[in-house]
Amino acid sequence: GAAAMPRYEDEVQFGPGPFSQSSRWQFFKQFNTLASQSWYYQNLVRLGEDRPLLRPGQLLRAALGYSRRDAALAKAIRARDD
C-alpha cells in the first residue's frame, strides 16, 4: 500500500509543559491554537510555491510569516482599491 503521510498534529506546539496546548495559562493555549493554524496555512502556501516546509516546532516563525503575508496582501488590496 501507499506510505502514510506524516502526522504532525501531536508535534505542532510552541513548547513543552507550560508553553503547550495543555498549559494552565490561557495565553499559551490561545497562542498555540492561533500559531498552529498559521503553521498549517504557511505550509500550504509554501507547498504551492515549491518552498521547503516549516518544521512542527517553528510555530513562532509561522505565526510571524503569516501575519506579514496577511498584512502585505491587505496593503495590496487597499492600494488597488484607491
C-alpha positions in Angstrom: 0.0 0.0 0.0 0.8 3.6 -0.1 3.1 5.1 2.6 1.3 7.1 5.3 1.7 10.8 5.3 3.5 12.4 8.3 1.1 13.2 11.1 2.2 16.5 12.7 -0.9 17.1 14.8 0.7 15.9 18.0 4.0 17.7 17.4 2.8 21.2 16.4 3.1 23.3 19.6 5.0 26.3 20.8 6.9 24.3 23.5 6.6 21.7 26.2 4.9 21.9 29.6 3.6 25.4 30.4 4.0 26.5 26.8 2.0 23.7 25.3 -1.7 23.3 24.3 -2.3 21.8 27.8 -0.9 24.8 29.6 -2.8 26.1 32.6 -2.3 29.6 31.2 -4.9 30.7 28.8 -2.5 32.9 26.8 -0.3 29.9 25.8 -3.4 27.8 24.9 -4.7 30.5 22.6 -1.2 31.2 21.2 -0.7 27.6 20.4 -4.1 27.4 18.6 -3.5 30.5 16.5 0.1 29.7 15.8 -0.8 26.1 14.8 -3.3 27.5 12.3 -0.6 29.8 10.9 1.7 26.8 10.7 -0.7 24.8 8.6 -1.6 27.8 6.3 2.0 28.8 5.9 2.9 25.2 4.8 0.0 25.2 2.3 1.4 28.4 0.8 4.9 27.0 0.8 3.8 23.8 -0.9 2.2 26.0 -3.6 5.4 28.0 -4.0 7.5 24.9 -4.1 9.4 26.0 -0.9 10.6 23.8 2.0 8.0 23.2 4.7 8.4 24.6 8.2 9.1 22.0 10.9 6.4 21.4 13.6 8.5 23.4 16.2 8.5 26.5 14.1 5.3 28.0 15.3 6.6 31.4 16.1 8.2 31.7 12.6 4.9 30.5 11.0 2.8 33.0 13.0 5.0 35.9 12.2 5.3 34.9 8.5 1.5 34.5 8.2 0.9 37.9 9.8 3.4 39.6 7.4 1.9 37.9 4.4 -1.6 38.8 5.5 -0.6 42.5 6.1 1.1 42.6 2.6 -2.0 41.2 0.9 -4.3 43.7 2.7 -2.0 46.6 1.7 -2.0 45.5 -1.9 -5.8 45.3 -1.9 -6.1 48.7 -0.3 -3.7 50.2 -2.9 -5.7 48.6 -5.7 -8.9 50.0 -4.4 -7.6 53.6 -4.1 
